[in-house]
Amino acid sequence: MKVKIRNSKAKKAKKTGYRTRQKTAGGRKVNKRQRARHGSF
């Protein structure tokens, strides 16, 4: 049986690169916001 609760260490271990963020709708929103603030990055 798999426990569905992740500890905070596992949450922090999530990948945070540009490509990783592009893969989800929320991540694309983040990238769009970054681009608006800083130009292309």
Secondary structure, 3 states (H helix, E strand, C coil): CCCCCCCHHHHHCCCCCHHHHHCCHHHHHHHHHHHHHHCCC
